[in-house]
Amino acid sequence: MSEAIDPINAIYKIQRLLDELIENNANVLVGGGVDNMEKYNYILGKIHVLDQIKQEISNLLNPKEPDNDDDKVTRIRR
């Protein structure tokens, strides 16, 4: 039988994978592995998308605003 995977652990592994992919693609750009502008833009786009995904995961893990329903209660006096 397979072991249950801790979701938080899985998320951190995904973040590390995203970091590696970003770094690998950046190394291709810096290392001169690009021979035309189309390939350069493609790799730059990949880096941008990977970074956006990483940022969204980070936002989900660290919400900036508290999600309290108590703050949304409207009191009506009679």
All heavy atoms as a GROMACS GRO file, in nm:
protein
  627
    1MET      N    1   0.084  -0.119   0.000
    1MET     CA    2   0.000   0.000   0.000
    1MET      C    3   0.088   0.125   0.000
    1MET      O    4   0.196   0.126   0.056
    1MET     CB    5  -0.089   0.002   0.125
    1MET     CG    6  -0.189  -0.106   0.127
    1MET     SD    7  -0.320  -0.060   0.242
    1MET     CE    8  -0.432  -0.187   0.202
    2SER      N    9   0.037   0.229  -0.060
    2SER     CA   10   0.114   0.352  -0.067
    2SER      C   11   0.085   0.440   0.054
    2SER      O   12  -0.023   0.438   0.111
    2SER     CB   13   0.081   0.428  -0.195
    2SER     OG   14  -0.053   0.468  -0.194
    3GLU      N   15   0.186   0.518   0.090
    3GLU     CA   16   0.175   0.610   0.203
    3GLU      C   17   0.102   0.737   0.158
    3GLU      O   18   0.116   0.781   0.045
    3GLU     CB   19   0.315   0.650   0.248
    3GLU     CG   20   0.358   0.587   0.376
    3GLU     CD   21   0.495   0.636   0.417
    3GLU    OE1   22   0.509   0.756   0.444
    3GLU    OE2   23   0.585   0.553   0.420
    4ALA      N   24   0.028   0.796   0.249
    4ALA     CA   25  -0.037   0.924   0.220
    4ALA      C   26   0.069   1.033   0.217
    4ALA      O   27   0.160   1.036   0.300
    4ALA     CB   28  -0.142   0.955   0.326
    5ILE      N   29   0.057   1.120   0.121
    5ILE     CA   30   0.152   1.230   0.106
    5ILE      C   31   0.097   1.353   0.178
    5ILE      O   32  -0.020   1.389   0.161
    5ILE     CB   33   0.175   1.263  -0.042
    5ILE    CG1   34   0.235   1.141  -0.113
    5ILE    CG2   35   0.265   1.384  -0.058
    5ILE    CD1   36   0.247   1.159  -0.261
    6ASP      N   37   0.182   1.415   0.258
    6ASP     CA   38   0.145   1.538   0.327
    6ASP      C   39   0.129   1.648   0.222
    6ASP      O   40   0.223   1.677   0.148
    6ASP     CB   41   0.254   1.574   0.429
    6ASP     CG   42   0.227   1.706   0.498
    6ASP    OD1   43   0.109   1.744   0.513
    6ASP    OD2   44   0.326   1.771   0.538
    7PRO      N   45   0.011   1.710   0.211
    7PRO     CA   46  -0.012   1.811   0.107
    7PRO      C   47   0.083   1.930   0.116
    7PRO      O   48   0.129   1.980   0.014
    7PRO     CB   49  -0.156   1.857   0.130
    7PRO     CG   50  -0.217   1.758   0.222
    7PRO     CD   51  -0.108   1.685   0.291
    8ILE      N   52   0.114   1.973   0.237
    8ILE     CA   53   0.205   2.088   0.252
    8ILE      C   54   0.345   2.051   0.202
    8ILE      O   55   0.410   2.130   0.133
    8ILE     CB   56   0.210   2.135   0.400
    8ILE    CG1   57   0.072   2.181   0.446
    8ILE    CG2   58   0.313   2.245   0.420
    8ILE    CD1   59   0.016   2.300   0.371
    9ASN      N   60   0.389   1.930   0.235
    9ASN     CA   61   0.518   1.883   0.187
    9ASN      C   62   0.521   1.878   0.035
    9ASN      O   63   0.621   1.916  -0.028
    9ASN     CB   64   0.546   1.745   0.245
    9ASN     CG   65   0.688   1.728   0.292
    9ASN    OD1   66   0.767   1.821   0.286
    9ASN    ND2   67   0.718   1.609   0.338
   10ALA      N   68   0.413   1.832  -0.025
   10ALA     CA   69   0.404   1.824  -0.171
   10ALA      C   70   0.413   1.963  -0.232
   10ALA      O   71   0.480   1.983  -0.334
   10ALA     CB   72   0.274   1.755  -0.211
   11ILE      N   73   0.348   2.060  -0.170
   11ILE     CA   74   0.350   2.197  -0.221
   11ILE      C   75   0.492   2.253  -0.218
   11ILE      O   76   0.537   2.316  -0.314
   11ILE     CB   77   0.253   2.286  -0.142
   11ILE    CG1   78   0.110   2.246  -0.175
   11ILE    CG2   79   0.276   2.434  -0.172
   11ILE    CD1   80   0.004   2.309  -0.088
   12TYR      N   81   0.564   2.228  -0.108
   12TYR     CA   82   0.702   2.278  -0.100
   12TYR      C   83   0.792   2.209  -0.202
   12TYR      O   84   0.882   2.271  -0.260
   12TYR     CB   85   0.757   2.262   0.042
   12TYR     CG   86   0.698   2.365   0.138
   12TYR    CD1   87   0.631   2.325   0.252
   12TYR    CD2   88   0.708   2.501   0.112
   12TYR    CE1   89   0.575   2.418   0.338
   12TYR    CE2   90   0.652   2.595   0.198
   12TYR     CZ   91   0.586   2.553   0.310
   12TYR     OH   92   0.531   2.646   0.395
   13LYS      N   93   0.766   2.083  -0.231
   13LYS     CA   94   0.842   2.013  -0.335
   13LYS      C   95   0.814   2.073  -0.472
   13LYS      O   96   0.904   2.089  -0.554
   13LYS     CB   97   0.809   1.864  -0.336
   13LYS     CG   98   0.873   1.789  -0.221
   13LYS     CD   99   0.844   1.641  -0.227
   13LYS     CE  100   0.909   1.571  -0.108
   13LYS     NZ  101   0.893   1.426  -0.112
   14ILE      N  102   0.688   2.109  -0.497
   14ILE     CA  103   0.652   2.173  -0.623
   14ILE      C  104   0.722   2.308  -0.635
   14ILE      O  105   0.774   2.343  -0.741
   14ILE     CB  106   0.500   2.189  -0.635
   14ILE    CG1  107   0.434   2.051  -0.652
   14ILE    CG2  108   0.462   2.282  -0.750
   14ILE    CD1  109   0.283   2.052  -0.638
   15GLN      N  110   0.728   2.383  -0.525
   15GLN     CA  111   0.798   2.513  -0.527
   15GLN      C  112   0.945   2.495  -0.559
   15GLN      O  113   1.002   2.572  -0.637
   15GLN     CB  114   0.782   2.585  -0.394
   15GLN     CG  115   0.646   2.648  -0.375
   15GLN     CD  116   0.635   2.723  -0.244
   15GLN    OE1  117   0.679   2.676  -0.140
   15GLN    NE2  118   0.576   2.841  -0.249
   16ARG      N  119   1.007   2.394  -0.499
   16ARG     CA  120   1.149   2.368  -0.529
   16ARG      C  121   1.168   2.330  -0.675
   16ARG      O  122   1.264   2.373  -0.740
   16ARG     CB  123   1.205   2.261  -0.436
   16ARG     CG  124   1.232   2.311  -0.295
   16ARG     CD  125   1.317   2.215  -0.214
   16ARG     NE  126   1.255   2.084  -0.193
   16ARG     CZ  127   1.170   2.054  -0.096
   16ARG    NH1  128   1.135   2.147  -0.009
   16ARG    NH2  129   1.119   1.933  -0.084
   17LEU      N  130   1.077   2.249  -0.729
   17LEU     CA  131   1.084   2.211  -0.870
   17LEU      C  132   1.071   2.334  -0.959
   17LEU      O  133   1.145   2.349  -1.057
   17LEU     CB  134   0.975   2.109  -0.903
   17LEU     CG  135   0.964   2.070  -1.050
   17LEU    CD1  136   1.090   1.998  -1.096
   17LEU    CD2  137   0.842   1.983  -1.072
   18LEU      N  138   0.977   2.423  -0.925
   18LEU     CA  139   0.960   2.545  -1.002
   18LEU      C  140   1.088   2.630  -0.999
   18LEU      O  141   1.128   2.686  -1.101
   18LEU     CB  142   0.841   2.625  -0.950
   18LEU     CG  143   0.703   2.564  -0.976
   18LEU    CD1  144   0.596   2.641  -0.898
   18LEU    CD2  145   0.670   2.562  -1.123
   19ASP      N  146   1.150   2.640  -0.881
   19ASP     CA  147   1.277   2.713  -0.869
   19ASP      C  148   1.384   2.654  -0.961
   19ASP      O  149   1.456   2.727  -1.029
   19ASP     CB  150   1.328   2.711  -0.724
   19ASP     CG  151   1.253   2.807  -0.634
   19ASP    OD1  152   1.197   2.906  -0.684
   19ASP    OD2  153   1.252   2.781  -0.511
   20GLU      N  154   1.393   2.521  -0.963
   20GLU     CA  155   1.492   2.454  -1.048
   20GLU      C  156   1.464   2.480  -1.196
   20GLU      O  157   1.556   2.507  -1.273
   20GLU     CB  158   1.491   2.304  -1.023
   20GLU     CG  159   1.552   2.263  -0.891
   20GLU     CD  160   1.544   2.112  -0.868
   20GLU    OE1  161   1.539   2.036  -0.967
   20GLU    OE2  162   1.542   2.072  -0.751
   21LEU      N  163   1.338   2.472  -1.234
   21LEU     CA  164   1.302   2.496  -1.374
   21LEU      C  165   1.332   2.640  -1.415
   21LEU      O  166   1.383   2.664  -1.525
   21LEU     CB  167   1.154   2.464  -1.397
   21LEU     CG  168   1.116   2.316  -1.388
   21LEU    CD1  169   0.964   2.300  -1.388
   21LEU    CD2  170   1.178   2.239  -1.502
   22ILE      N  171   1.302   2.735  -1.327
   22ILE     CA  172   1.333   2.875  -1.356
   22ILE      C  173   1.483   2.893  -1.372
   22ILE      O  174   1.530   2.957  -1.468
   22ILE     CB  175   1.277   2.968  -1.245
   22ILE    CG1  176   1.124   2.971  -1.251
   22ILE    CG2  177   1.335   3.109  -1.256
   22ILE    CD1  178   1.058   3.038  -1.131
   23GLU      N  179   1.560   2.836  -1.280
   23GLU     CA  180   1.706   2.849  -1.286
   23GLU      C  181   1.762   2.784  -1.412
   23GLU      O  182   1.849   2.842  -1.479
   23GLU     CB  183   1.768   2.786  -1.161
   23GLU     CG  184   1.918   2.808  -1.154
   23GLU     CD  185   1.979   2.754  -1.026
   23GLU    OE1  186   1.906   2.741  -0.926
   23GLU    OE2  187   2.098   2.725  -1.027
   24ASN      N  188   1.714   2.666  -1.446
   24ASN     CA  189   1.763   2.598  -1.566
   24ASN      C  190   1.735   2.680  -1.692
   24ASN      O  191   1.821   2.692  -1.780
   24ASN     CB  192   1.700   2.459  -1.579
   24ASN     CG  193   1.751   2.363  -1.476
   24ASN    OD1  194   1.853   2.384  -1.411
   24ASN    ND2  195   1.677   2.254  -1.456
   25ASN      N  196   1.614   2.735  -1.701
   25ASN     CA  197   1.581   2.816  -1.818
   25ASN      C  198   1.661   2.946  -1.822
   25ASN      O  199   1.704   2.990  -1.928
   25ASN     CB  200   1.431   2.846  -1.820
   25ASN     CG  201   1.350   2.729  -1.871
   25ASN    OD1  202   1.359   2.693  -1.987
   25ASN    ND2  203   1.272   2.669  -1.785
   26ALA      N  204   1.684   3.006  -1.705
   26ALA     CA  205   1.766   3.128  -1.699
   26ALA      C  206   1.909   3.098  -1.741
   26ALA      O  207   1.972   3.177  -1.812
   26ALA     CB  208   1.763   3.187  -1.559
   27ASN      N  209   1.961   2.981  -1.703
   27ASN     CA  210   2.097   2.942  -1.742
   27ASN      C  211   2.109   2.924  -1.893
   27ASN      O  212   2.213   2.954  -1.951
   27ASN     CB  213   2.140   2.816  -1.669
   27ASN     CG  214   2.172   2.841  -1.523
   27ASN    OD1  215   2.204   2.953  -1.484
   27ASN    ND2  216   2.162   2.737  -1.442
   28VAL      N  217   2.002   2.876  -1.955
   28VAL     CA  218   2.003   2.862  -2.101
   28VAL      C  219   2.014   3.000  -2.165
   28VAL      O  220   2.091   3.020  -2.260
   28VAL     CB  221   1.877   2.788  -2.152
   28VAL    CG1  222   1.864   2.797  -2.302
   28VAL    CG2  223   1.878   2.643  -2.106
   29LEU      N  224   1.939   3.097  -2.112
   29LEU     CA  225   1.945   3.233  -2.167
   29LEU      C  226   2.082   3.296  -2.146
   29LEU      O  227   2.139   3.355  -2.238
   29LEU     CB  228   1.838   3.321  -2.102
   29LEU     CG  229   1.693   3.293  -2.139
   29LEU    CD1  230   1.601   3.392  -2.067
   29LEU    CD2  231   1.671   3.300  -2.288
   30VAL      N  232   2.135   3.283  -2.025
   30VAL     CA  233   2.262   3.347  -1.990
   30VAL      C  234   2.379   3.274  -2.057
   30VAL      O  235   2.476   3.337  -2.100
   30VAL     CB  236   2.281   3.349  -1.836
   30VAL    CG1  237   2.419   3.398  -1.798
   30VAL    CG2  238   2.175   3.437  -1.773
   31GLY      N  239   2.368   3.142  -2.067
   31GLY     CA  240   2.477   3.062  -2.121
   31GLY      C  241   2.492   3.067  -2.271
   31GLY      O  242   2.581   3.006  -2.327
   32GLY      N  243   2.403   3.140  -2.338
   32GLY     CA  244   2.415   3.153  -2.483
   32GLY      C  245   2.357   3.035  -2.559
   32GLY      O  246   2.393   3.012  -2.674
   33GLY      N  247   2.267   2.961  -2.498
   33GLY     CA  248   2.206   2.847  -2.564
   33GLY      C  249   2.092   2.885  -2.655
   33GLY      O  250   2.019   2.799  -2.703
   34VAL      N  251   2.077   3.013  -2.682
   34VAL     CA  252   1.967   3.061  -2.766
   34VAL      C  253   2.025   3.119  -2.893
   34VAL      O  254   2.112   3.206  -2.888
   34VAL     CB  255   1.885   3.169  -2.689
   34VAL    CG1  256   1.774   3.222  -2.775
   34VAL    CG2  257   1.831   3.113  -2.560
   35ASP      N  258   1.977   3.069  -3.007
   35ASP     CA  259   2.034   3.115  -3.134
   35ASP      C  260   1.943   3.205  -3.215
   35ASP      O  261   1.982   3.256  -3.319
   35ASP     CB  262   2.079   2.995  -3.218
   35ASP     CG  263   1.967   2.895  -3.240
   35ASP    OD1  264   1.856   2.918  -3.192
   35ASP    OD2  265   1.994   2.791  -3.304
   36ASN      N  266   1.818   3.226  -3.166
   36ASN     CA  267   1.732   3.320  -3.236
   36ASN      C  268   1.633   3.384  -3.138
   36ASN      O  269   1.612   3.337  -3.027
   36ASN     CB  270   1.659   3.254  -3.354
   36ASN     CG  271   1.569   3.141  -3.310
   36ASN    OD1  272   1.494   3.153  -3.213
   36ASN    ND2  273   1.574   3.029  -3.383
   37MET      N  274   1.572   3.491  -3.182
   37MET     CA  275   1.484   3.570  -3.095
   37MET      C  276   1.358   3.492  -3.058
   37MET      O  277   1.307   3.507  -2.947
   37MET     CB  278   1.448   3.700  -3.166
   37MET     CG  279   1.395   3.804  -3.076
   37MET     SD  280   1.522   3.844  -2.954
   37MET     CE  281   1.451   3.985  -2.880
   38GLU      N  282   1.308   3.408  -3.148
   38GLU     CA  283   1.188   3.330  -3.121
   38GLU      C  284   1.212   3.235  -3.004
   38GLU      O  285   1.130   3.224  -2.912
   38GLU     CB  286   1.147   3.250  -3.244
   38GLU     CG  287   1.018   3.174  -3.228
   38GLU     CD  288   0.979   3.099  -3.355
   38GLU    OE1  289   1.028   3.134  -3.464
   38GLU    OE2  290   0.900   3.004  -3.342
   39LYS      N  291   1.326   3.169  -3.003
   39LYS     CA  292   1.361   3.077  -2.894
   39LYS      C  293   1.383   3.155  -2.765
   39LYS      O  294   1.342   3.111  -2.657
   39LYS     CB  295   1.488   3.000  -2.930
   39LYS     CG  296   1.517   2.884  -2.839
   39LYS     CD  297   1.649   2.817  -2.880
   39LYS     CE  298   1.624   2.677  -2.925
   39LYS     NZ  299   1.751   2.606  -2.953
   40TYR      N  300   1.445   3.272  -2.774
   40TYR     CA  301   1.468   3.357  -2.658
   40TYR      C  302   1.336   3.397  -2.593
   40TYR      O  303   1.317   3.384  -2.472
   40TYR     CB  304   1.547   3.483  -2.700
   40TYR     CG  305   1.566   3.583  -2.589
   40TYR    CD1  306   1.671   3.569  -2.498
   40TYR    CD2  307   1.479   3.691  -2.574
   40TYR    CE1  308   1.688   3.660  -2.395
   40TYR    CE2  309   1.495   3.783  -2.472
   40TYR     CZ  310   1.600   3.767  -2.383
   40TYR     OH  311   1.616   3.858  -2.281
   41ASN      N  312   1.241   3.442  -2.675
   41ASN     CA  313   1.110   3.483  -2.624
   41ASN      C  314   1.034   3.365  -2.566
   41ASN      O  315   0.962   3.379  -2.466
   41ASN     CB  316   1.027   3.551  -2.733
   41ASN     CG  317   1.074   3.692  -2.760
   41ASN    OD1  318   1.125   3.759  -2.671
   41ASN    ND2  319   1.059   3.737  -2.884
   42TYR      N  320   1.047   3.247  -2.626
   42TYR     CA  321   0.981   3.127  -2.576
   42TYR      C  322   1.032   3.092  -2.436
   42TYR      O  323   0.952   3.069  -2.344
   42TYR     CB  324   1.005   3.010  -2.673
   42TYR     CG  325   0.953   2.879  -2.622
   42TYR    CD1  326   0.815   2.853  -2.618
   42TYR    CD2  327   1.040   2.780  -2.576
   42TYR    CE1  328   0.768   2.732  -2.570
   42TYR    CE2  329   0.992   2.659  -2.528
   42TYR     CZ  330   0.856   2.636  -2.526
   42TYR     OH  331   0.809   2.517  -2.477
   43ILE      N  332   1.163   3.092  -2.418
   43ILE     CA  333   1.222   3.058  -2.288
   43ILE      C  334   1.188   3.166  -2.185
   43ILE      O  335   1.156   3.136  -2.070
   43ILE     CB  336   1.374   3.036  -2.301
   43ILE    CG1  337   1.399   2.911  -2.385
   43ILE    CG2  338   1.439   3.022  -2.164
   43ILE    CD1  339   1.544   2.886  -2.419
   44LEU      N  340   1.191   3.290  -2.227
   44LEU     CA  341   1.154   3.400  -2.137
   44LEU      C  342   1.008   3.386  -2.093
   44LEU      O  343   0.976   3.407  -1.975
   44LEU     CB  344   1.176   3.534  -2.208
   44LEU     CG  345   1.188   3.657  -2.122
   44LEU    CD1  346   1.303   3.643  -2.024
   44LEU    CD2  347   1.209   3.779  -2.209
   45GLY      N  348   0.922   3.346  -2.184
   45GLY     CA  349   0.782   3.322  -2.151
   45GLY      C  350   0.766   3.208  -2.051
   45GLY      O  351   0.685   3.215  -1.959
   46LYS      N  352   0.844   3.100  -2.070
   46LYS     CA  353   0.840   2.988  -1.976
   46LYS      C  354   0.880   3.034  -1.836
   46LYS      O  355   0.816   2.998  -1.738
   46LYS     CB  356   0.933   2.876  -2.023
   46LYS     CG  357   0.877   2.792  -2.134
   46LYS     CD  358   0.975   2.691  -2.191
   46LYS     CE  359   1.039   2.601  -2.091
   46LYS     NZ  360   1.122   2.495  -2.154
   47ILE      N  361   0.986   3.113  -1.828
   47ILE     CA  362   1.031   3.164  -1.699
   47ILE      C  363   0.922   3.248  -1.634
   47ILE      O  364   0.894   3.235  -1.515
   47ILE     CB  365   1.162   3.246  -1.715
   47ILE    CG1  366   1.276   3.153  -1.754
   47ILE    CG2  367   1.195   3.322  -1.587
   47ILE    CD1  368   1.403   3.226  -1.795
   48HIS      N  369   0.858   3.332  -1.714
   48HIS     CA  370   0.753   3.419  -1.662
   48HIS      C  371   0.636   3.337  -1.607
   48HIS      O  372   0.586   3.365  -1.497
   48HIS     CB  373   0.706   3.514  -1.772
   48HIS     CG  374   0.600   3.609  -1.729
   48HIS    ND1  375   0.624   3.713  -1.641
   48HIS    CD2  376   0.469   3.617  -1.760
   48HIS    CE1  377   0.512   3.779  -1.620
   48HIS    NE2  378   0.416   3.722  -1.692
   49VAL      N  379   0.592   3.236  -1.681
   49VAL     CA  380   0.480   3.153  -1.637
   49VAL      C  381   0.516   3.074  -1.511
   49VAL      O  382   0.437   3.066  -1.417
   49VAL     CB  383   0.434   3.058  -1.750
   49VAL    CG1  384   0.340   2.952  -1.699
   49VAL    CG2  385   0.370   3.138  -1.862
   50LEU      N  386   0.636   3.017  -1.508
   50LEU     CA  387   0.679   2.942  -1.389
   50LEU      C  388   0.682   3.033  -1.267
   50LEU      O  389   0.641   2.994  -1.158
   50LEU     CB  390   0.816   2.880  -1.413
   50LEU     CG  391   0.821   2.766  -1.515
   50LEU    CD1  392   0.966   2.736  -1.554
   50LEU    CD2  393   0.753   2.642  -1.462
   51ASP      N  394   0.729   3.156  -1.286
   51ASP     CA  395   0.735   3.252  -1.176
   51ASP      C  396   0.594   3.290  -1.130
   51ASP      O  397   0.570   3.304  -1.010
   51ASP     CB  398   0.813   3.376  -1.220
   51ASP     CG  399   0.843   3.467  -1.103
   51ASP    OD1  400   0.895   3.417  -1.001
   51ASP    OD2  401   0.814   3.588  -1.113
   52GLN      N  402   0.501   3.306  -1.224
   52GLN     CA  403   0.362   3.337  -1.187
   52GLN      C  404   0.301   3.224  -1.105
   52GLN      O  405   0.232   3.249  -1.006
   52GLN     CB  406   0.277   3.361  -1.311
   52GLN     CG  407   0.294   3.497  -1.372
   52GLN     CD  408   0.201   3.515  -1.490
   52GLN    OE1  409   0.186   3.426  -1.573
   52GLN    NE2  410   0.140   3.631  -1.498
   53ILE      N  411   0.324   3.100  -1.147
   53ILE     CA  412   0.271   2.985  -1.074
   53ILE      C  413   0.329   2.982  -0.933
   53ILE      O  414   0.257   2.961  -0.836
   53ILE     CB  415   0.300   2.853  -1.149
   53ILE    CG1  416   0.223   2.848  -1.280
   53ILE    CG2  417   0.267   2.732  -1.062
   53ILE    CD1  418   0.266   2.737  -1.374
   54LYS      N  419   0.459   3.004  -0.923
   54LYS     CA  420   0.526   3.006  -0.793
   54LYS      C  421   0.466   3.114  -0.703
   54LYS      O  422   0.442   3.093  -0.584
   54LYS     CB  423   0.675   3.028  -0.814
   54LYS     CG  424   0.758   3.005  -0.693
   54LYS     CD  425   0.905   3.020  -0.729
   54LYS     CE  426   0.976   3.071  -0.607
   54LYS     NZ  427   1.096   3.140  -0.631
   55GLN      N  428   0.439   3.230  -0.760
   55GLN     CA  429   0.382   3.341  -0.683
   55GLN      C  430   0.241   3.309  -0.637
   55GLN      O  431   0.204   3.339  -0.523
   55GLN     CB  432   0.382   3.469  -0.767
   55GLN     CG  433   0.334   3.591  -0.692
   55GLN     CD  434   0.421   3.623  -0.571
   55GLN    OE1  435   0.543   3.629  -0.582
   55GLN    NE2  436   0.360   3.642  -0.456
   56GLU      N  437   0.162   3.246  -0.721
   56GLU     CA  438   0.025   3.209  -0.682
   56GLU      C  439   0.026   3.106  -0.570
   56GLU      O  440  -0.055   3.115  -0.476
   56GLU     CB  441  -0.053   3.155  -0.803
   56GLU     CG  442  -0.094   3.262  -0.902
   56GLU     CD  443  -0.178   3.372  -0.840
   56GLU    OE1  444  -0.266   3.342  -0.757
   56GLU    OE2  445  -0.157   3.489  -0.875
   57ILE      N  446   0.116   3.011  -0.576
   57ILE     CA  447   0.129   2.912  -0.468
   57ILE      C  448   0.167   2.983  -0.338
   57ILE      O  449   0.111   2.956  -0.232
   57ILE     CB  450   0.231   2.802  -0.503
   57ILE    CG1  451   0.175   2.714  -0.615
   57ILE    CG2  452   0.265   2.718  -0.380
   57ILE    CD1  453   0.275   2.616  -0.672
   58SER      N  454   0.261   3.075  -0.348
   58SER     CA  455   0.305   3.150  -0.231
   58SER      C  456   0.189   3.231  -0.173
   58SER      O  457   0.172   3.237  -0.051
   58SER     CB  458   0.420   3.243  -0.271
   58SER     OG  459   0.463   3.317  -0.161
   59ASN      N  460   0.108   3.292  -0.260
   59ASN     CA  461  -0.007   3.369  -0.213
   59ASN      C  462  -0.108   3.281  -0.142
   59ASN      O  463  -0.170   3.323  -0.044
   59ASN     CB  464  -0.075   3.441  -0.328
   59ASN     CG  465   0.007   3.555  -0.384
   59ASN    OD1  466   0.103   3.602  -0.322
   59ASN    ND2  467  -0.026   3.599  -0.503
   60LEU      N  468  -0.127   3.159  -0.190
   60LEU     CA  469  -0.220   3.067  -0.126
   60LEU      C  470  -0.170   3.023   0.012
   60LEU      O  471  -0.248   3.004   0.104
   60LEU     CB  472  -0.242   2.944  -0.213
   60LEU     CG  473  -0.322   2.966  -0.340
   60LEU    CD1  474  -0.319   2.841  -0.427
   60LEU    CD2  475  -0.465   3.005  -0.309
   61LEU      N  476  -0.039   3.008   0.024
   61LEU     CA  477   0.019   2.965   0.152
   61LEU      C  478   0.024   3.077   0.254
   61LEU      O  479   0.016   3.052   0.374
   61LEU     CB  480   0.160   2.910   0.130
   61LEU     CG  481   0.170   2.779   0.055
   61LEU    CD1  482   0.316   2.746   0.029
   61LEU    CD2  483   0.102   2.667   0.131
   62ASN      N  484   0.038   3.200   0.208
   62ASN     CA  485   0.051   3.315   0.298
   62ASN      C  486  -0.051   3.423   0.262
   62ASN      O  487  -0.016   3.521   0.199
   62ASN     CB  488   0.192   3.375   0.289
   62ASN     CG  489   0.297   3.274   0.320
   62ASN    OD1  490   0.287   3.202   0.417
   62ASN    ND2  491   0.400   3.267   0.237
   63PRO      N  492  -0.176   3.403   0.300
   63PRO     CA  493  -0.276   3.506   0.266
   63PRO      C  494  -0.240   3.639   0.331
   63PRO      O  495  -0.199   3.644   0.446
   63PRO     CB  496  -0.407   3.451   0.321
   63PRO     CG  497  -0.370   3.339   0.412
   63PRO     CD  498  -0.230   3.297   0.379
   64LYS      N  499  -0.254   3.746   0.255
   64LYS     CA  500  -0.215   3.878   0.303
   64LYS      C  501  -0.324   3.942   0.389
   64LYS      O  502  -0.297   4.022   0.475
   64LYS     CB  503  -0.183   3.967   0.185
   64LYS     CG  504  -0.072   3.908   0.100
   64LYS     CD  505   0.011   4.013   0.038
   64LYS     CE  506   0.125   3.963  -0.046
   64LYS     NZ  507   0.174   3.833  -0.034
   65GLU      N  508  -0.448   3.909   0.364
   65GLU     CA  509  -0.559   3.965   0.440
   65GLU      C  510  -0.629   3.853   0.515
   65GLU      O  511  -0.655   3.748   0.458
   65GLU     CB  512  -0.658   4.034   0.348
   65GLU     CG  513  -0.599   4.153   0.275
   65GLU     CD  514  -0.700   4.216   0.180
   65GLU    OE1  515  -0.820   4.188   0.192
   65GLU    OE2  516  -0.657   4.295   0.096
   66PRO      N  517  -0.662   3.877   0.642
   66PRO     CA  518  -0.735   3.772   0.715
   66PRO      C  519  -0.873   3.751   0.655
   66PRO      O  520  -0.937   3.846   0.609
   66PRO     CB  521  -0.745   3.826   0.857
   66PRO     CG  522  -0.721   3.972   0.845
   66PRO     CD  523  -0.639   3.994   0.720
   67ASP      N  524  -0.916   3.627   0.656
   67ASP     CA  525  -1.046   3.593   0.599
   67ASP      C  526  -1.145   3.568   0.712
   67ASP      O  527  -1.186   3.457   0.739
   67ASP     CB  528  -1.034   3.470   0.510
   67ASP     CG  529  -1.158   3.446   0.427
   67ASP    OD1  530  -1.236   3.541   0.409
   67ASP    OD2  531  -1.178   3.333   0.381
   68ASN      N  532  -1.181   3.676   0.782
   68ASN     CA  533  -1.274   3.666   0.894
   68ASN      C  534  -1.414   3.703   0.848
   68ASN      O  535  -1.436   3.812   0.796
   68ASN     CB  536  -1.234   3.762   1.008
   68ASN     CG  537  -1.126   3.703   1.094
   68ASN    OD1  538  -1.106   3.584   1.094
   68ASN    ND2  539  -1.057   3.789   1.166
   69ASP      N  540  -1.506   3.614   0.871
   69ASP     CA  541  -1.645   3.644   0.839
   69ASP      C  542  -1.704   3.739   0.943
   69ASP      O  543  -1.805   3.805   0.917
   69ASP     CB  544  -1.728   3.517   0.830
   69ASP     CG  545  -1.693   3.435   0.707
   69ASP    OD1  546  -1.647   3.492   0.608
   69ASP    OD2  547  -1.714   3.314   0.712
   70ASP      N  548  -1.642   3.745   1.062
   70ASP     CA  549  -1.691   3.834   1.168
   70ASP      C  550  -1.685   3.980   1.124
   70ASP      O  551  -1.768   4.061   1.165
   70ASP     CB  552  -1.608   3.817   1.295
   70ASP     CG  553  -1.625   3.678   1.355
   70ASP    OD1  554  -1.725   3.612   1.323
   70ASP    OD2  555  -1.538   3.639   1.434
   71ASP      N  556  -1.584   4.014   1.042
   71ASP     CA  557  -1.570   4.153   0.996
   71ASP      C  558  -1.678   4.192   0.897
   71ASP      O  559  -1.702   4.308   0.873
   71ASP     CB  560  -1.433   4.173   0.931
   71ASP     CG  561  -1.319   4.154   1.030
   71ASP    OD1  562  -1.345   4.165   1.152
   71ASP    OD2  563  -1.206   4.129   0.987
   72LYS      N  564  -1.744   4.092   0.838
   72LYS     CA  565  -1.842   4.119   0.734
   72LYS      C  566  -1.986   4.124   0.788
   72LYS      O  567  -2.078   4.143   0.712
   72LYS     CB  568  -1.832   4.011   0.626
   72LYS     CG  569  -1.697   4.010   0.557
   72LYS     CD  570  -1.687   3.895   0.460
   72LYS     CE  571  -1.546   3.886   0.404
   72LYS     NZ  572  -1.528   3.766   0.325
   73VAL      N  573  -2.001   4.107   0.916
   73VAL     CA  574  -2.135   4.106   0.976
   73VAL      C  575  -2.187   4.249   0.983
   73VAL      O  576  -2.120   4.339   1.030
   73VAL     CB  577  -2.132   4.044   1.118
   73VAL    CG1  578  -2.266   4.059   1.186
   73VAL    CG2  579  -2.090   3.899   1.109
   74THR      N  580  -2.308   4.267   0.934
   74THR     CA  581  -2.373   4.398   0.941
   74THR      C  582  -2.476   4.393   1.052
   74THR      O  583  -2.564   4.310   1.051
   74THR     CB  584  -2.443   4.432   0.808
   74THR    OG1  585  -2.346   4.424   0.703
   74THR    CG2  586  -2.506   4.569   0.813
   75ARG      N  587  -2.461   4.480   1.147
   75ARG     CA  588  -2.553   4.484   1.260
   75ARG      C  589  -2.665   4.582   1.229
   75ARG      O  590  -2.640   4.695   1.188
   75ARG     CB  591  -2.480   4.526   1.386
   75ARG     CG  592  -2.358   4.440   1.414
   75ARG     CD  593  -2.350   4.403   1.560
   75ARG     NE  594  -2.228   4.332   1.588
   75ARG     CZ  595  -2.222   4.200   1.595
   75ARG    NH1  596  -2.328   4.128   1.575
   75ARG    NH2  597  -2.109   4.140   1.622
   76ILE      N  598  -2.786   4.537   1.248
   76ILE     CA  599  -2.904   4.621   1.225
   76ILE      C  600  -2.977   4.640   1.356
   76ILE      O  601  -3.013   4.544   1.423
   76ILE     CB  602  -2.998   4.556   1.120
   76ILE    CG1  603  -2.923   4.536   0.990
   76ILE    CG2  604  -3.123   4.641   1.101
   76ILE    CD1  605  -3.002   4.459   0.886
   77ARG      N  606  -2.996   4.765   1.395
   77ARG     CA  607  -3.066   4.795   1.520
   77ARG      C  608  -3.210   4.833   1.488
   77ARG      O  609  -3.237   4.903   1.392
   77ARG     CB  610  -2.998   4.909   1.594
   77ARG     CG  611  -2.860   4.872   1.640
   77ARG     CD  612  -2.798   4.988   1.713
   77ARG     NE  613  -2.660   4.954   1.739
   77ARG     CZ  614  -2.600   4.985   1.852
   77ARG    NH1  615  -2.664   5.051   1.945
   77ARG    NH2  616  -2.474   4.954   1.870
   78ARG      N  617  -3.299   4.793   1.577
   78ARG     CA  618  -3.441   4.826   1.556
   78ARG      C  619  -3.484   4.933   1.652
   78ARG      O  620  -3.442   4.950   1.757
   78ARG     CB  621  -3.525   4.702   1.579
   78ARG     CG  622  -3.498   4.600   1.474
   78ARG     CD  623  -3.584   4.479   1.502
   78ARG     NE  624  -3.536   4.373   1.416
   78ARG     CZ  625  -3.614   4.281   1.369
   78ARG    NH1  626  -3.740   4.279   1.398
   78ARG    NH2  627  -3.566   4.187   1.293
   0.00000   0.00000   0.00000
